[in-house]
Amino acid sequence: MRISEMFYSIQGEGFLCGVPSLFVRTTGCNLRCSFCDSPHTSWNPEGEEHSLNEIMEIAARYPSRHVVITGGEPYLQNELPELCDRF
């Protein structure tokens, strides 16, 4: 699975605003939204391939019980359903 970055922060939007969260940012997007604020994950995708086991090992380093999978467009990642099941 191609991942741009993983980081621990505070959820800033929606119902869970303020909840400490692990963000898993995928890379690559086919939507080309004019308001895109992440060209490094959309227009010019950057990132490295990681196995699901590697992603889970990295995730285990963080104290978060909440995960936000973001992008790019996460639904372009074939492994997304299995990653969600593992989390």
PDB file of N, CA, C and O in Angstrom:
ATOM      1  N   MET A   1       0.865  -1.169   0.000  1.00  0.00           N
ATOM      2  CA  MET A   1       0.000   0.000   0.000  1.00  0.00           C
ATOM      3  C   MET A   1       0.907   1.224   0.000  1.00  0.00           C
ATOM      4  O   MET A   1       1.861   1.302   0.774  1.00  0.00           O
ATOM      5  N   ARG A   2       0.603   2.170  -0.866  1.00  0.00           N
ATOM      6  CA  ARG A   2       1.445   3.363  -0.966  1.00  0.00           C
ATOM      7  C   ARG A   2       0.987   4.415   0.046  1.00  0.00           C
ATOM      8  O   ARG A   2      -0.157   4.868   0.025  1.00  0.00           O
ATOM      9  N   ILE A   3       1.916   4.788   0.934  1.00  0.00           N
ATOM     10  CA  ILE A   3       1.623   5.714   2.027  1.00  0.00           C
ATOM     11  C   ILE A   3       2.520   6.940   1.906  1.00  0.00           C
ATOM     12  O   ILE A   3       3.735   6.822   1.744  1.00  0.00           O
ATOM     13  N   SER A   4       1.909   8.112   1.986  1.00  0.00           N
ATOM     14  CA  SER A   4       2.666   9.358   1.966  1.00  0.00           C
ATOM     15  C   SER A   4       3.276   9.628   3.338  1.00  0.00           C
ATOM     16  O   SER A   4       4.453   9.972   3.446  1.00  0.00           O
ATOM     17  N   GLU A   5       2.461   9.468   4.394  1.00  0.00           N
ATOM     18  CA  GLU A   5       2.946   9.727   5.740  1.00  0.00           C
ATOM     19  C   GLU A   5       1.981   9.160   6.764  1.00  0.00           C
ATOM     20  O   GLU A   5       0.801   8.943   6.489  1.00  0.00           O
ATOM     21  N   MET A   6       2.516   8.926   7.951  1.00  0.00           N
ATOM     22  CA  MET A   6       1.712   8.543   9.110  1.00  0.00           C
ATOM     23  C   MET A   6       2.142   9.446  10.257  1.00  0.00           C
ATOM     24  O   MET A   6       3.336   9.630  10.494  1.00  0.00           O
ATOM     25  N   PHE A   7       1.170  10.008  10.968  1.00  0.00           N
ATOM     26  CA  PHE A   7       1.508  10.907  12.058  1.00  0.00           C
ATOM     27  C   PHE A   7       0.394  10.935  13.097  1.00  0.00           C
ATOM     28  O   PHE A   7      -0.754  10.596  12.806  1.00  0.00           O
ATOM     29  N   TYR A   8       0.743  11.338  14.298  1.00  0.00           N
ATOM     30  CA  TYR A   8      -0.168  11.433  15.428  1.00  0.00           C
ATOM     31  C   TYR A   8      -0.505  12.898  15.640  1.00  0.00           C
ATOM     32  O   TYR A   8       0.387  13.739  15.751  1.00  0.00           O
ATOM     33  N   SER A   9      -1.814  13.205  15.698  1.00  0.00           N
ATOM     34  CA  SER A   9      -2.234  14.588  15.870  1.00  0.00           C
ATOM     35  C   SER A   9      -3.640  14.609  16.459  1.00  0.00           C
ATOM     36  O   SER A   9      -4.158  13.583  16.899  1.00  0.00           O
ATOM     37  N   ILE A  10      -4.234  15.769  16.460  1.00  0.00           N
ATOM     38  CA  ILE A  10      -5.599  15.959  16.956  1.00  0.00           C
ATOM     39  C   ILE A  10      -6.540  16.082  15.768  1.00  0.00           C
ATOM     40  O   ILE A  10      -6.301  16.876  14.858  1.00  0.00           O
ATOM     41  N   GLN A  11      -7.611  15.295  15.779  1.00  0.00           N
ATOM     42  CA  GLN A  11      -8.610  15.382  14.722  1.00  0.00           C
ATOM     43  C   GLN A  11      -9.204  16.784  14.750  1.00  0.00           C
ATOM     44  O   GLN A  11      -9.644  17.256  15.798  1.00  0.00           O
ATOM     45  N   GLY A  12      -9.216  17.449  13.598  1.00  0.00           N
ATOM     46  CA  GLY A  12      -9.652  18.837  13.552  1.00  0.00           C
ATOM     47  C   GLY A  12     -10.993  19.070  12.899  1.00  0.00           C
ATOM     48  O   GLY A  12     -11.417  20.217  12.750  1.00  0.00           O
ATOM     49  N   GLU A  13     -11.677  17.995  12.501  1.00  0.00           N
ATOM     50  CA  GLU A  13     -12.943  18.159  11.786  1.00  0.00           C
ATOM     51  C   GLU A  13     -13.983  17.167  12.297  1.00  0.00           C
ATOM     52  O   GLU A  13     -13.649  16.110  12.833  1.00  0.00           O
ATOM     53  N   GLY A  14     -15.239  17.529  12.120  1.00  0.00           N
ATOM     54  CA  GLY A  14     -16.338  16.603  12.330  1.00  0.00           C
ATOM     55  C   GLY A  14     -16.651  16.272  13.772  1.00  0.00           C
ATOM     56  O   GLY A  14     -16.229  16.958  14.703  1.00  0.00           O
ATOM     57  N   PHE A  15     -17.407  15.199  13.925  1.00  0.00           N
ATOM     58  CA  PHE A  15     -17.924  14.762  15.215  1.00  0.00           C
ATOM     59  C   PHE A  15     -16.807  14.450  16.213  1.00  0.00           C
ATOM     60  O   PHE A  15     -16.973  14.657  17.415  1.00  0.00           O
ATOM     61  N   LEU A  16     -15.681  13.958  15.720  1.00  0.00           N
ATOM     62  CA  LEU A  16     -14.576  13.578  16.601  1.00  0.00           C
ATOM     63  C   LEU A  16     -13.504  14.666  16.713  1.00  0.00           C
ATOM     64  O   LEU A  16     -12.359  14.380  17.063  1.00  0.00           O
ATOM     65  N   CYS A  17     -13.875  15.896  16.421  1.00  0.00           N
ATOM     66  CA  CYS A  17     -12.952  17.023  16.540  1.00  0.00           C
ATOM     67  C   CYS A  17     -12.386  17.068  17.962  1.00  0.00           C
ATOM     68  O   CYS A  17     -13.130  17.020  18.942  1.00  0.00           O
ATOM     69  N   GLY A  18     -11.068  17.158  18.056  1.00  0.00           N
ATOM     70  CA  GLY A  18     -10.406  17.210  19.350  1.00  0.00           C
ATOM     71  C   GLY A  18      -9.894  15.863  19.844  1.00  0.00           C
ATOM     72  O   GLY A  18      -9.206  15.802  20.863  1.00  0.00           O
ATOM     73  N   VAL A  19     -10.220  14.780  19.135  1.00  0.00           N
ATOM     74  CA  VAL A  19      -9.794  13.446  19.553  1.00  0.00           C
ATOM     75  C   VAL A  19      -8.382  13.166  19.041  1.00  0.00           C
ATOM     76  O   VAL A  19      -8.125  13.312  17.846  1.00  0.00           O
ATOM     77  N   PRO A  20      -7.465  12.767  19.922  1.00  0.00           N
ATOM     78  CA  PRO A  20      -6.135  12.372  19.456  1.00  0.00           C
ATOM     79  C   PRO A  20      -6.270  11.213  18.469  1.00  0.00           C
ATOM     80  O   PRO A  20      -7.001  10.256  18.726  1.00  0.00           O
ATOM     81  N   SER A  21      -5.569  11.299  17.347  1.00  0.00           N
ATOM     82  CA  SER A  21      -5.762  10.329  16.269  1.00  0.00           C
ATOM     83  C   SER A  21      -4.463  10.017  15.555  1.00  0.00           C
ATOM     84  O   SER A  21      -3.557  10.848  15.484  1.00  0.00           O
ATOM     85  N   LEU A  22      -4.387   8.823  15.034  1.00  0.00           N
ATOM     86  CA  LEU A  22      -3.312   8.453  14.129  1.00  0.00           C
ATOM     87  C   LEU A  22      -3.833   8.695  12.717  1.00  0.00           C
ATOM     88  O   LEU A  22      -4.889   8.184  12.343  1.00  0.00           O
ATOM     89  N   PHE A  23      -3.094   9.470  11.940  1.00  0.00           N
ATOM     90  CA  PHE A  23      -3.471   9.739  10.555  1.00  0.00           C
ATOM     91  C   PHE A  23      -2.600   8.892   9.636  1.00  0.00           C
ATOM     92  O   PHE A  23      -1.373   8.900   9.740  1.00  0.00           O
ATOM     93  N   VAL A  24      -3.243   8.170   8.748  1.00  0.00           N
ATOM     94  CA  VAL A  24      -2.562   7.374   7.729  1.00  0.00           C
ATOM     95  C   VAL A  24      -2.931   8.014   6.395  1.00  0.00           C
ATOM     96  O   VAL A  24      -4.060   7.884   5.923  1.00  0.00           O
ATOM     97  N   ARG A  25      -1.964   8.708   5.792  1.00  0.00           N
ATOM     98  CA  ARG A  25      -2.225   9.442   4.551  1.00  0.00           C
ATOM     99  C   ARG A  25      -1.734   8.626   3.351  1.00  0.00           C
ATOM    100  O   ARG A  25      -0.534   8.432   3.156  1.00  0.00           O
ATOM    101  N   THR A  26      -2.695   8.156   2.557  1.00  0.00           N
ATOM    102  CA  THR A  26      -2.341   7.450   1.328  1.00  0.00           C
ATOM    103  C   THR A  26      -1.935   8.469   0.276  1.00  0.00           C
ATOM    104  O   THR A  26      -2.070   9.675   0.481  1.00  0.00           O
ATOM    105  N   THR A  27      -1.443   7.979  -0.842  1.00  0.00           N
ATOM    106  CA  THR A  27      -1.019   8.885  -1.902  1.00  0.00           C
ATOM    107  C   THR A  27      -1.580   8.416  -3.230  1.00  0.00           C
ATOM    108  O   THR A  27      -1.816   7.227  -3.442  1.00  0.00           O
ATOM    109  N   GLY A  28      -1.785   9.363  -4.107  1.00  0.00           N
ATOM    110  CA  GLY A  28      -2.382   9.085  -5.405  1.00  0.00           C
ATOM    111  C   GLY A  28      -3.860   9.440  -5.391  1.00  0.00           C
ATOM    112  O   GLY A  28      -4.589   9.070  -4.470  1.00  0.00           O
ATOM    113  N   CYS A  29      -4.294  10.156  -6.411  1.00  0.00           N
ATOM    114  CA  CYS A  29      -5.694  10.565  -6.494  1.00  0.00           C
ATOM    115  C   CYS A  29      -6.058  10.805  -7.952  1.00  0.00           C
ATOM    116  O   CYS A  29      -5.268  11.350  -8.722  1.00  0.00           O
ATOM    117  N   ASN A  30      -7.251  10.395  -8.314  1.00  0.00           N
ATOM    118  CA  ASN A  30      -7.736  10.596  -9.677  1.00  0.00           C
ATOM    119  C   ASN A  30      -8.804  11.681  -9.779  1.00  0.00           C
ATOM    120  O   ASN A  30      -9.357  11.892 -10.858  1.00  0.00           O
ATOM    121  N   LEU A  31      -9.103  12.364  -8.696  1.00  0.00           N
ATOM    122  CA  LEU A  31     -10.222  13.309  -8.685  1.00  0.00           C
ATOM    123  C   LEU A  31      -9.867  14.698  -9.207  1.00  0.00           C
ATOM    124  O   LEU A  31     -10.697  15.333  -9.858  1.00  0.00           O
ATOM    125  N   ARG A  32      -8.674  15.178  -8.941  1.00  0.00           N
ATOM    126  CA  ARG A  32      -8.204  16.490  -9.414  1.00  0.00           C
ATOM    127  C   ARG A  32      -9.108  17.638  -8.986  1.00  0.00           C
ATOM    128  O   ARG A  32      -9.498  18.472  -9.803  1.00  0.00           O
ATOM    129  N   CYS A  33      -9.434  17.673  -7.712  1.00  0.00           N
ATOM    130  CA  CYS A  33     -10.279  18.739  -7.165  1.00  0.00           C
ATOM    131  C   CYS A  33      -9.531  20.074  -7.221  1.00  0.00           C
ATOM    132  O   CYS A  33      -8.336  20.133  -6.930  1.00  0.00           O
ATOM    133  N   SER A  34     -10.224  21.119  -7.587  1.00  0.00           N
ATOM    134  CA  SER A  34      -9.588  22.434  -7.698  1.00  0.00           C
ATOM    135  C   SER A  34      -9.151  22.972  -6.338  1.00  0.00           C
ATOM    136  O   SER A  34      -8.266  23.824  -6.270  1.00  0.00           O
ATOM    137  N   PHE A  35      -9.756  22.488  -5.262  1.00  0.00           N
ATOM    138  CA  PHE A  35      -9.446  22.971  -3.917  1.00  0.00           C
ATOM    139  C   PHE A  35      -8.431  22.082  -3.184  1.00  0.00           C
ATOM    140  O   PHE A  35      -8.217  22.255  -1.984  1.00  0.00           O
ATOM    141  N   CYS A  36      -7.812  21.144  -3.887  1.00  0.00           N
ATOM    142  CA  CYS A  36      -6.881  20.206  -3.256  1.00  0.00           C
ATOM    143  C   CYS A  36      -5.769  20.958  -2.514  1.00  0.00           C
ATOM    144  O   CYS A  36      -5.127  21.850  -3.069  1.00  0.00           O
ATOM    145  N   ASP A  37      -5.555  20.575  -1.241  1.00  0.00           N
ATOM    146  CA  ASP A  37      -4.499  21.202  -0.451  1.00  0.00           C
ATOM    147  C   ASP A  37      -3.322  20.247  -0.219  1.00  0.00           C
ATOM    148  O   ASP A  37      -2.453  20.518   0.610  1.00  0.00           O
ATOM    149  N   SER A  38      -3.297  19.138  -0.947  1.00  0.00           N
ATOM    150  CA  SER A  38      -2.239  18.141  -0.760  1.00  0.00           C
ATOM    151  C   SER A  38      -1.688  17.656  -2.094  1.00  0.00           C
ATOM    152  O   SER A  38      -1.840  16.481  -2.427  1.00  0.00           O
ATOM    153  N   PRO A  39      -1.044  18.544  -2.871  1.00  0.00           N
ATOM    154  CA  PRO A  39      -0.548  18.105  -4.180  1.00  0.00           C
ATOM    155  C   PRO A  39       0.465  16.966  -4.083  1.00  0.00           C
ATOM    156  O   PRO A  39       0.638  16.207  -5.036  1.00  0.00           O
ATOM    157  N   HIS A  40       1.133  16.846  -2.937  1.00  0.00           N
ATOM    158  CA  HIS A  40       2.111  15.761  -2.768  1.00  0.00           C
ATOM    159  C   HIS A  40       1.431  14.394  -2.637  1.00  0.00           C
ATOM    160  O   HIS A  40       2.097  13.362  -2.717  1.00  0.00           O
ATOM    161  N   THR A  41       0.109  14.382  -2.436  1.00  0.00           N
ATOM    162  CA  THR A  41      -0.618  13.117  -2.386  1.00  0.00           C
ATOM    163  C   THR A  41      -1.626  13.000  -3.520  1.00  0.00           C
ATOM    164  O   THR A  41      -2.333  11.998  -3.617  1.00  0.00           O
ATOM    165  N   SER A  42      -1.697  13.988  -4.357  1.00  0.00           N
ATOM    166  CA  SER A  42      -2.689  13.991  -5.424  1.00  0.00           C
ATOM    167  C   SER A  42      -2.048  14.216  -6.786  1.00  0.00           C
ATOM    168  O   SER A  42      -1.832  13.267  -7.540  1.00  0.00           O
ATOM    169  N   TRP A  43      -1.748  15.452  -7.094  1.00  0.00           N
ATOM    170  CA  TRP A  43      -1.232  15.806  -8.418  1.00  0.00           C
ATOM    171  C   TRP A  43       0.142  15.199  -8.679  1.00  0.00           C
ATOM    172  O   TRP A  43       0.429  14.735  -9.782  1.00  0.00           O
ATOM    173  N   ASN A  44       0.980  15.208  -7.656  1.00  0.00           N
ATOM    174  CA  ASN A  44       2.338  14.667  -7.745  1.00  0.00           C
ATOM    175  C   ASN A  44       2.547  13.675  -6.602  1.00  0.00           C
ATOM    176  O   ASN A  44       3.245  13.980  -5.635  1.00  0.00           O
ATOM    177  N   PRO A  45       1.942  12.484  -6.711  1.00  0.00           N
ATOM    178  CA  PRO A  45       1.959  11.558  -5.575  1.00  0.00           C
ATOM    179  C   PRO A  45       3.360  11.148  -5.144  1.00  0.00           C
ATOM    180  O   PRO A  45       4.178  10.709  -5.953  1.00  0.00           O
ATOM    181  N   GLU A  46       3.614  11.304  -3.851  1.00  0.00           N
ATOM    182  CA  GLU A  46       4.874  10.915  -3.238  1.00  0.00           C
ATOM    183  C   GLU A  46       4.566   9.928  -2.129  1.00  0.00           C
ATOM    184  O   GLU A  46       3.526  10.027  -1.478  1.00  0.00           O
ATOM    185  N   GLY A  47       5.439   9.002  -1.916  1.00  0.00           N
ATOM    186  CA  GLY A  47       5.254   8.049  -0.833  1.00  0.00           C
ATOM    187  C   GLY A  47       5.971   6.756  -1.118  1.00  0.00           C
ATOM    188  O   GLY A  47       6.555   6.562  -2.184  1.00  0.00           O
ATOM    189  N   GLU A  48       5.916   5.875  -0.141  1.00  0.00           N
ATOM    190  CA  GLU A  48       6.594   4.593  -0.240  1.00  0.00           C
ATOM    191  C   GLU A  48       5.594   3.459  -0.080  1.00  0.00           C
ATOM    192  O   GLU A  48       4.571   3.599   0.591  1.00  0.00           O
ATOM    193  N   GLU A  49       5.909   2.333  -0.708  1.00  0.00           N
ATOM    194  CA  GLU A  49       5.105   1.132  -0.546  1.00  0.00           C
ATOM    195  C   GLU A  49       5.363   0.535   0.829  1.00  0.00           C
ATOM    196  O   GLU A  49       6.510   0.424   1.260  1.00  0.00           O
ATOM    197  N   HIS A  50       4.297   0.154   1.511  1.00  0.00           N
ATOM    198  CA  HIS A  50       4.384  -0.512   2.803  1.00  0.00           C
ATOM    199  C   HIS A  50       3.437  -1.698   2.800  1.00  0.00           C
ATOM    200  O   HIS A  50       2.326  -1.610   2.278  1.00  0.00           O
ATOM    201  N   SER A  51       3.871  -2.794   3.376  1.00  0.00           N
ATOM    202  CA  SER A  51       2.959  -3.921   3.559  1.00  0.00           C
ATOM    203  C   SER A  51       1.982  -3.549   4.674  1.00  0.00           C
ATOM    204  O   SER A  51       2.239  -2.632   5.455  1.00  0.00           O
ATOM    205  N   LEU A  52       0.877  -4.257   4.740  1.00  0.00           N
ATOM    206  CA  LEU A  52      -0.066  -3.994   5.821  1.00  0.00           C
ATOM    207  C   LEU A  52       0.568  -4.295   7.176  1.00  0.00           C
ATOM    208  O   LEU A  52       0.282  -3.616   8.162  1.00  0.00           O
ATOM    209  N   ASN A  53       1.421  -5.300   7.227  1.00  0.00           N
ATOM    210  CA  ASN A  53       2.118  -5.598   8.484  1.00  0.00           C
ATOM    211  C   ASN A  53       3.010  -4.432   8.903  1.00  0.00           C
ATOM    212  O   ASN A  53       3.069  -4.093  10.085  1.00  0.00           O
ATOM    213  N   GLU A  54       3.704  -3.816   7.945  1.00  0.00           N
ATOM    214  CA  GLU A  54       4.547  -2.658   8.265  1.00  0.00           C
ATOM    215  C   GLU A  54       3.700  -1.493   8.767  1.00  0.00           C
ATOM    216  O   GLU A  54       4.079  -0.817   9.724  1.00  0.00           O
ATOM    217  N   ILE A  55       2.573  -1.260   8.138  1.00  0.00           N
ATOM    218  CA  ILE A  55       1.690  -0.171   8.564  1.00  0.00           C
ATOM    219  C   ILE A  55       1.217  -0.408   9.991  1.00  0.00           C
ATOM    220  O   ILE A  55       1.185   0.518  10.802  1.00  0.00           O
ATOM    221  N   MET A  56       0.848  -1.650  10.297  1.00  0.00           N
ATOM    222  CA  MET A  56       0.381  -1.954  11.650  1.00  0.00           C
ATOM    223  C   MET A  56       1.508  -1.832  12.676  1.00  0.00           C
ATOM    224  O   MET A  56       1.261  -1.428  13.813  1.00  0.00           O
ATOM    225  N   GLU A  57       2.739  -2.171  12.295  1.00  0.00           N
ATOM    226  CA  GLU A  57       3.886  -2.016  13.195  1.00  0.00           C
ATOM    227  C   GLU A  57       4.140  -0.538  13.491  1.00  0.00           C
ATOM    228  O   GLU A  57       4.411  -0.164  14.632  1.00  0.00           O
ATOM    229  N   ILE A  58       4.051   0.285  12.467  1.00  0.00           N
ATOM    230  CA  ILE A  58       4.228   1.728  12.664  1.00  0.00           C
ATOM    231  C   ILE A  58       3.097   2.271  13.537  1.00  0.00           C
ATOM    232  O   ILE A  58       3.346   3.057  14.452  1.00  0.00           O
ATOM    233  N   ALA A  59       1.876   1.865  13.266  1.00  0.00           N
ATOM    234  CA  ALA A  59       0.714   2.337  14.022  1.00  0.00           C
ATOM    235  C   ALA A  59       0.827   1.978  15.503  1.00  0.00           C
ATOM    236  O   ALA A  59       0.374   2.733  16.363  1.00  0.00           O
ATOM    237  N   ALA A  60       1.424   0.840  15.797  1.00  0.00           N
ATOM    238  CA  ALA A  60       1.553   0.387  17.191  1.00  0.00           C
ATOM    239  C   ALA A  60       2.462   1.298  18.016  1.00  0.00           C
ATOM    240  O   ALA A  60       2.440   1.232  19.245  1.00  0.00           O
ATOM    241  N   ARG A  61       3.241   2.127  17.381  1.00  0.00           N
ATOM    242  CA  ARG A  61       4.145   3.055  18.089  1.00  0.00           C
ATOM    243  C   ARG A  61       3.404   4.250  18.695  1.00  0.00           C
ATOM    244  O   ARG A  61       3.957   4.977  19.520  1.00  0.00           O
ATOM    245  N   TYR A  62       2.157   4.445  18.281  1.00  0.00           N
ATOM    246  CA  TYR A  62       1.391   5.620  18.702  1.00  0.00           C
ATOM    247  C   TYR A  62       0.321   5.219  19.712  1.00  0.00           C
ATOM    248  O   TYR A  62      -0.202   4.106  19.659  1.00  0.00           O
ATOM    249  N   PRO A  63      -0.003   6.131  20.634  1.00  0.00           N
ATOM    250  CA  PRO A  63      -0.978   5.794  21.677  1.00  0.00           C
ATOM    251  C   PRO A  63      -2.439   5.939  21.251  1.00  0.00           C
ATOM    252  O   PRO A  63      -3.332   5.757  22.079  1.00  0.00           O
ATOM    253  N   SER A  64      -2.697   6.251  20.026  1.00  0.00           N
ATOM    254  CA  SER A  64      -4.054   6.555  19.584  1.00  0.00           C
ATOM    255  C   SER A  64      -4.953   5.327  19.506  1.00  0.00           C
ATOM    256  O   SER A  64      -4.512   4.239  19.133  1.00  0.00           O
ATOM    257  N   ARG A  65      -6.208   5.518  19.861  1.00  0.00           N
ATOM    258  CA  ARG A  65      -7.233   4.492  19.676  1.00  0.00           C
ATOM    259  C   ARG A  65      -8.121   4.842  18.489  1.00  0.00           C
ATOM    260  O   ARG A  65      -9.028   4.085  18.144  1.00  0.00           O
ATOM    261  N   HIS A  66      -7.863   5.985  17.866  1.00  0.00           N
ATOM    262  CA  HIS A  66      -8.653   6.439  16.722  1.00  0.00           C
ATOM    263  C   HIS A  66      -7.728   6.612  15.532  1.00  0.00           C
ATOM    264  O   HIS A  66      -6.647   7.186  15.661  1.00  0.00           O
ATOM    265  N   VAL A  67      -8.150   6.115  14.365  1.00  0.00           N
ATOM    266  CA  VAL A  67      -7.343   6.197  13.149  1.00  0.00           C
ATOM    267  C   VAL A  67      -8.141   6.917  12.076  1.00  0.00           C
ATOM    268  O   VAL A  67      -9.326   6.646  11.881  1.00  0.00           O
ATOM    269  N   VAL A  68      -7.484   7.837  11.383  1.00  0.00           N
ATOM    270  CA  VAL A  68      -8.074   8.537  10.244  1.00  0.00           C
ATOM    271  C   VAL A  68      -7.271   8.128   9.016  1.00  0.00           C
ATOM    272  O   VAL A  68      -6.072   8.394   8.930  1.00  0.00           O
ATOM    273  N   ILE A  69      -7.940   7.481   8.069  1.00  0.00           N
ATOM    274  CA  ILE A  69      -7.289   7.126   6.811  1.00  0.00           C
ATOM    275  C   ILE A  69      -7.694   8.183   5.807  1.00  0.00           C
ATOM    276  O   ILE A  69      -8.875   8.362   5.510  1.00  0.00           O
ATOM    277  N   THR A  70      -6.698   8.879   5.288  1.00  0.00           N
ATOM    278  CA  THR A  70      -6.935  10.036   4.441  1.00  0.00           C
ATOM    279  C   THR A  70      -6.066   9.916   3.202  1.00  0.00           C
ATOM    280  O   THR A  70      -5.414   8.890   3.009  1.00  0.00           O
ATOM    281  N   GLY A  71      -6.041  10.918   2.375  1.00  0.00           N
ATOM    282  CA  GLY A  71      -5.280  10.807   1.140  1.00  0.00           C
ATOM    283  C   GLY A  71      -4.850  12.152   0.638  1.00  0.00           C
ATOM    284  O   GLY A  71      -4.749  13.157   1.341  1.00  0.00           O
ATOM    285  N   GLY A  72      -4.613  12.076  -0.611  1.00  0.00           N
ATOM    286  CA  GLY A  72      -4.952  11.274  -1.768  1.00  0.00           C
ATOM    287  C   GLY A  72      -6.390  10.762  -1.724  1.00  0.00           C
ATOM    288  O   GLY A  72      -7.273  11.321  -1.073  1.00  0.00           O
ATOM    289  N   GLU A  73      -6.562   9.691  -2.441  1.00  0.00           N
ATOM    290  CA  GLU A  73      -7.850   9.013  -2.492  1.00  0.00           C
ATOM    291  C   GLU A  73      -7.660   7.598  -1.991  1.00  0.00           C
ATOM    292  O   GLU A  73      -7.259   6.721  -2.757  1.00  0.00           O
ATOM    293  N   PRO A  74      -7.944   7.352  -0.695  1.00  0.00           N
ATOM    294  CA  PRO A  74      -7.704   6.033  -0.120  1.00  0.00           C
ATOM    295  C   PRO A  74      -8.392   4.892  -0.863  1.00  0.00           C
ATOM    296  O   PRO A  74      -7.883   3.772  -0.886  1.00  0.00           O
ATOM    297  N   TYR A  75      -9.538   5.166  -1.465  1.00  0.00           N
ATOM    298  CA  TYR A  75     -10.284   4.099  -2.139  1.00  0.00           C
ATOM    299  C   TYR A  75      -9.575   3.567  -3.381  1.00  0.00           C
ATOM    300  O   TYR A  75      -9.992   2.550  -3.934  1.00  0.00           O
ATOM    301  N   LEU A  76      -8.521   4.228  -3.827  1.00  0.00           N
ATOM    302  CA  LEU A  76      -7.730   3.702  -4.936  1.00  0.00           C
ATOM    303  C   LEU A  76      -6.785   2.590  -4.481  1.00  0.00           C
ATOM    304  O   LEU A  76      -6.225   1.868  -5.306  1.00  0.00           O
ATOM    305  N   GLN A  77      -6.615   2.457  -3.178  1.00  0.00           N
ATOM    306  CA  GLN A  77      -5.714   1.447  -2.622  1.00  0.00           C
ATOM    307  C   GLN A  77      -6.462   0.122  -2.486  1.00  0.00           C
ATOM    308  O   GLN A  77      -7.427   0.029  -1.727  1.00  0.00           O
ATOM    309  N   ASN A  78      -6.024  -0.892  -3.210  1.00  0.00           N
ATOM    310  CA  ASN A  78      -6.693  -2.195  -3.169  1.00  0.00           C
ATOM    311  C   ASN A  78      -6.726  -2.811  -1.775  1.00  0.00           C
ATOM    312  O   ASN A  78      -7.638  -3.573  -1.454  1.00  0.00           O
ATOM    313  N   GLU A  79      -5.738  -2.486  -0.945  1.00  0.00           N
ATOM    314  CA  GLU A  79      -5.635  -3.080   0.384  1.00  0.00           C
ATOM    315  C   GLU A  79      -6.473  -2.361   1.443  1.00  0.00           C
ATOM    316  O   GLU A  79      -6.473  -2.765   2.606  1.00  0.00           O
ATOM    317  N   LEU A  80      -7.184  -1.302   1.054  1.00  0.00           N
ATOM    318  CA  LEU A  80      -7.926  -0.503   2.028  1.00  0.00           C
ATOM    319  C   LEU A  80      -8.903  -1.321   2.877  1.00  0.00           C
ATOM    320  O   LEU A  80      -8.897  -1.162   4.098  1.00  0.00           O
ATOM    321  N   PRO A  81      -9.737  -2.183   2.301  1.00  0.00           N
ATOM    322  CA  PRO A  81     -10.676  -2.938   3.152  1.00  0.00           C
ATOM    323  C   PRO A  81      -9.961  -3.783   4.215  1.00  0.00           C
ATOM    324  O   PRO A  81     -10.397  -3.832   5.365  1.00  0.00           O
ATOM    325  N   GLU A  82      -8.878  -4.438   3.835  1.00  0.00           N
ATOM    326  CA  GLU A  82      -8.162  -5.259   4.809  1.00  0.00           C
ATOM    327  C   GLU A  82      -7.500  -4.384   5.876  1.00  0.00           C
ATOM    328  O   GLU A  82      -7.480  -4.753   7.050  1.00  0.00           O
ATOM    329  N   LEU A  83      -6.959  -3.233   5.480  1.00  0.00           N
ATOM    330  CA  LEU A  83      -6.348  -2.325   6.450  1.00  0.00           C
ATOM    331  C   LEU A  83      -7.409  -1.889   7.472  1.00  0.00           C
ATOM    332  O   LEU A  83      -7.144  -1.891   8.675  1.00  0.00           O
ATOM    333  N   CYS A  84      -8.586  -1.524   7.008  1.00  0.00           N
ATOM    334  CA  CYS A  84      -9.666  -1.120   7.916  1.00  0.00           C
ATOM    335  C   CYS A  84     -10.032  -2.250   8.859  1.00  0.00           C
ATOM    336  O   CYS A  84     -10.248  -2.019  10.049  1.00  0.00           O
ATOM    337  N   ASP A  85     -10.103  -3.471   8.345  1.00  0.00           N
ATOM    338  CA  ASP A  85     -10.403  -4.624   9.206  1.00  0.00           C
ATOM    339  C   ASP A  85      -9.342  -4.793  10.281  1.00  0.00           C
ATOM    340  O   ASP A  85      -9.665  -5.084  11.432  1.00  0.00           O
ATOM    341  N   ARG A  86      -8.087  -4.614   9.918  1.00  0.00           N
ATOM    342  CA  ARG A  86      -7.003  -4.777  10.895  1.00  0.00           C
ATOM    343  C   ARG A  86      -7.057  -3.708  11.977  1.00  0.00           C
ATOM    344  O   ARG A  86      -6.789  -3.990  13.145  1.00  0.00           O
ATOM    345  N   PHE A  87      -7.401  -2.489  11.594  1.00  0.00           N
ATOM    346  CA  PHE A  87      -7.505  -1.431  12.601  1.00  0.00           C
ATOM    347  C   PHE A  87      -8.722  -1.669  13.466  1.00  0.00           C
ATOM    348  O   PHE A  87      -8.992  -0.889  14.379  1.00  0.00           O
TER     349      PHE A  87
END
